[in-house]
Amino acid sequence: MNSRLQDYLKICDIDENPGEFIKDKMEFVDKILKSNDFQSRLKRYSALANKNRLLIYQLIHEGEYCNCSLAKILGLSEGSITHHVKKLDDAGLIIGRNKGHFIFYSTTEDLKKKL
C-alpha cells in the first residue's frame, strides 16, 4: 500500500494520530479559502444559487434588459428585480449601461467564458 493511501486511511482510524497529514491538508484548505479566485467563484456561485437571479442572468446572457423589462417578463416587482440585479452586479456577473433614464444590463464575453 502506498504511503498516500496509508495517510488517507489514518484519518478515519481513531487510534492513530495522522498529525502532519491533517495539518498539511488543513493548511491547504485555509490557503484555498483565502485565495481571491476561490472567493470570487464563491460569490458568483452564491449569486446564481437563487432561482430568480439565475433566470435574470440567463435572460441577460442572451441580451440587454432593463429592470422594468425583467420585472414584466418574470412577473416580479421592480424592487425585487433591483435587489437581484444588485447581487448579480456585486458578484461581477453583469454590468449596467446607462441609456436615458434606464440602466440596461448585460454580461461581458469574458464572464460568459468563465461560466
MARDREN-542088 format. One record per residue: x, y, z of N, C-alpha, C in turn. Coordinates in pm, whole numbers, always signed. Layout:
N
- X,Y,Z,X,Y,Z,X,Y,Z $
...
END
This chain:
115
- +85,-117,+0,+0,+0,+0,+90,+124,+0 $
- +58,+221,-88,+144,+339,-93,+118,+429,+28 $
- +213,+519,+55,+206,+600,+177,+89,+699,+174 $
- +54,+746,+54,-59,+840,+45,-188,+771,+87 $
- -210,+649,+40,-329,+574,+79,-326,+547,+229 $
- -211,+515,+282,-199,+493,+426,-237,+619,+503 $
- -194,+735,+452,-228,+862,+517,-379,+884,+518 $
- -444,+854,+405,-589,+870,+400,-658,+777,+498 $
- -612,+656,+507,-673,+560,+597,-655,+600,+743 $
- -546,+668,+774,-521,+712,+910,-624,+814,+958 $
- -682,+889,+867,-780,+992,+904,-896,+928,+981 $
- -940,+814,+938,-1057,+751,+998,-1022,+658,+1113 $
- -896,+637,+1138,-853,+547,+1244,-840,+627,+1374 $
- -933,+608,+1466,-938,+685,+1590,-812,+664,+1674 $
- -754,+545,+1667,-636,+515,+1748,-508,+578,+1692 $
- -512,+622,+1570,-394,+680,+1508,-403,+832,+1513 $
- -291,+899,+1513,-285,+1044,+1504,-216,+1079,+1373 $
- -293,+1115,+1271,-234,+1142,+1141,-151,+1270,+1137 $
- -158,+1351,+1242,-75,+1467,+1262,-43,+1552,+1141 $
- +75,+1533,+1084,+124,+1616,+975,+33,+1611,+852 $
- -21,+1495,+823,-108,+1483,+706,-229,+1576,+720 $
- -297,+1568,+834,-414,+1652,+859,-373,+1799,+862 $
- -263,+1830,+928,-215,+1967,+936,-188,+2023,+795 $
- -124,+1944,+711,-96,+1986,+573,-225,+2012,+497 $
- -322,+1924,+511,-449,+1939,+440,-528,+2058,+493 $
- -524,+2081,+623,-592,+2196,+680,-529,+2326,+630 $
- -398,+2330,+620,-329,+2448,+567,-364,+2468,+420 $
- -375,+2359,+346,-412,+2367,+205,-552,+2424,+189 $
- -646,+2375,+271,-784,+2425,+268,-787,+2572,+306 $
- -711,+2611,+408,-705,+2750,+450,-652,+2838,+337 $
- -552,+2791,+267,-495,+2865,+154,-600,+2883,+43 $
- -675,+2778,+15,-781,+2786,-86,-886,+2888,-44 $
- -932,+2880,+80,-1037,+2970,+130,-995,+3117,+124 $
- -867,+3143,+141,-817,+3281,+139,-785,+3332,-1 $
- -784,+3245,-98,-746,+3288,-233,-855,+3375,-295 $
- -812,+3475,-369,-907,+3564,-437,-990,+3489,-539 $
- -929,+3394,-608,-1002,+3316,-709,-1117,+3239,-645 $
- -1091,+3174,-533,-1195,+3098,-464,-1306,+3191,-416 $
- -1270,+3303,-355,-1369,+3398,-305,-1454,+3454,-419 $
- -1391,+3480,-532,-1463,+3531,-648,-1562,+3427,-700 $
- -1517,+3302,-712,-1607,+3195,-758,-1721,+3173,-659 $
- -1690,+3176,-531,-1792,+3158,-428,-1899,+3265,-439 $
- -1858,+3388,-461,-1952,+3500,-475,-2039,+3481,-599 $
- -1978,+3440,-711,-2055,+3418,-834,-2155,+3305,-816 $
- -2109,+3193,-764,-2198,+3078,-748,-2309,+3106,-648 $
- -2278,+3179,-541,-2380,+3214,-443,-2487,+3303,-506 $
- -2443,+3396,-589,-2539,+3484,-656,-2630,+3405,-749 $
- -2577,+3304,-813,-2656,+3225,-908,-2736,+3114,-841 $
- -2720,+3097,-711,-2790,+2989,-640,-2938,+3021,-616 $
- -2978,+3142,-645,-3118,+3183,-630,-3189,+3168,-764 $
- -3307,+3109,-764,-3382,+3083,-888,-3404,+3211,-969 $
- -3452,+3316,-905,-3479,+3440,-979,-3353,+3503,-1036 $
- -3244,+3500,-959,-3119,+3557,-1009,-3065,+3475,-1125 $
- -3079,+3344,-1118,-3034,+3261,-1229,-3117,+3288,-1354 $
- -3247,+3304,-1337,-3333,+3339,-1451,-3295,+3475,-1510 $
- -3272,+3571,-1423,-3232,+3704,-1469,-3100,+3695,-1544 $
- -3006,+3622,-1487,-2875,+3608,-1553,-2891,+3542,-1690 $
- -2973,+3438,-1697,-2994,+3368,-1825,-3053,+3463,-1929 $
- -3148,+3546,-1890,-3206,+3643,-1982,-3100,+3744,-2027 $
- -3027,+3799,-1931,-2925,+3899,-1962,-2812,+3839,-2046 $
- -2788,+3712,-2024,-2685,+3641,-2103,-2719,+3645,-2252 $
- -2848,+3649,-2284,-2893,+3649,-2423,-2904,+3789,-2483 $
- -2907,+3892,-2398,-2918,+4029,-2449,-2940,+4127,-2336 $
- -2941,+4255,-2370,-2958,+4358,-2269,-3104,+4372,-2225 $
- -3121,+4395,-2097,-3254,+4418,-2040,-3244,+4525,-1933 $
- -3353,+4601,-1916,-3362,+4696,-1806,-3450,+4633,-1696 $
- -3451,+4696,-1580,-3529,+4643,-1467,-3676,+4626,-1500 $
- -3734,+4726,-1567,-3878,+4718,-1592,-3912,+4603,-1688 $
- -3827,+4579,-1786,-3849,+4466,-1878,-3838,+4333,-1803 $
- -3735,+4322,-1721,-3716,+4198,-1644,-3834,+4175,-1550 $
- -3883,+4282,-1488,-3997,+4270,-1396,-4121,+4217,-1469 $
- -4148,+4272,-1586,-4266,+4228,-1663,-4251,+4085,-1712 $
- -4134,+4051,-1760,-4110,+3916,-1812,-4123,+3811,-1702 $
- -4067,+3840,-1584,-4064,+3741,-1475,-4181,+3754,-1377 $
- -4263,+3858,-1394,-4376,+3876,-1304,-4334,+3912,-1163 $
- -4225,+3986,-1149,-4176,+4030,-1019,-4184,+4182,-1011 $
- -4178,+4236,-891,-4177,+4381,-875,-4042,+4437,-920 $
- -4042,+4563,-957,-3916,+4626,-996,-3820,+4632,-878 $
- -3873,+4646,-758,-3788,+4645,-638,-3717,+4512,-620 $
- -3791,+4404,-645,-3732,+4271,-635,-3624,+4252,-741 $
- -3651,+4298,-862,-3553,+4289,-970,-3428,+4369,-934 $
- -3448,+4489,-881,-3335,+4572,-841,-3247,+4500,-738 $
- -3311,+4436,-642,-3238,+4359,-540,-3154,+4248,-605 $
- -3216,+4171,-693,-3147,+4059,-757,-3036,+4107,-851 $
- -3064,+4214,-924,-2964,+4269,-1016,-2843,+4320,-938 $
- -2867,+4381,-823,-2755,+4429,-740,-2667,+4313,-696 $
- -2728,+4203,-656,-2650,+4084,-615,-2565,+4033,-732 $
- -2623,+4027,-851,-2551,+3981,-968,-2438,+4077,-1005 $
- -2466,+4207,-991,-2365,+4309,-1020,-2252,+4302,-918 $
- -2286,+4290,-790,-2184,+4279,-684,-2095,+4157,-704 $
- -2152,+4051,-761,-2074,+3929,-786,-1992,+3939,-915 $
- -2007,+4051,-985,-1930,+4070,-1107,-1982,+3993,-1226 $
- -2109,+3953,-1220,-2166,+3872,-1329,-2229,+3956,-1439 $
- -2273,+4076,-1405,-2337,+4162,-1504,-2282,+4303,-1491 $
- -2303,+4381,-1594,-2265,+4522,-1591,-2382,+4604,-1641 $
- -2393,+4726,-1590,-2501,+4815,-1630,-2451,+4925,-1721 $
- -2538,+4966,-1813,-2506,+5075,-1907,-2623,+5171,-1905 $
- -2593,+5297,-1869,-2699,+5399,-1866,-2742,+5435,-2007 $
- -2874,+5439,-2025,-2932,+5481,-2152,-3057,+5562,-2117 $
- -3042,+5695,-2119,-3152,+5781,-2076,-3177,+5764,-1927 $
- -3303,+5738,-1893,-3339,+5719,-1752,-3327,+5573,-1708 $
- -3282,+5487,-1797,-3278,+5344,-1769,-3135,+5293,-1762 $
- -3119,+5181,-1693,-2992,+5109,-1692,-3018,+4975,-1758 $
- -2942,+4947,-1862,-2954,+4820,-1932,-2838,+4731,-1888 $
- -2872,+4609,-1854,-2773,+4516,-1802,-2734,+4413,-1907 $
- -2606,+4377,-1904,-2556,+4273,-1994,-2440,+4202,-1927 $
- -2399,+4092,-1985,-2279,+4023,-1939,-2168,+4056,-2037 $
- -2045,+4033,-1996,-1933,+4055,-2086,-1892,+3921,-2145 $
- -1826,+3924,-2256,-1779,+3799,-2320,-1687,+3723,-2226 $
- -1604,+3797,-2153,-1510,+3734,-2060,-1586,+3656,-1952 $
- -1691,+3715,-1896,-1769,+3647,-1793,-1843,+3528,-1850 $
- -1894,+3541,-1972,-1965,+3428,-2035,-1872,+3308,-2046 $
- -1745,+3332,-2079,-1649,+3223,-2092,-1618,+3158,-1958 $
- -1612,+3239,-1850,-1582,+3187,-1718,-1690,+3091,-1668 $
- -1814,+3119,-1705,-1925,+3036,-1656,-1955,+2930,-1759 $
END
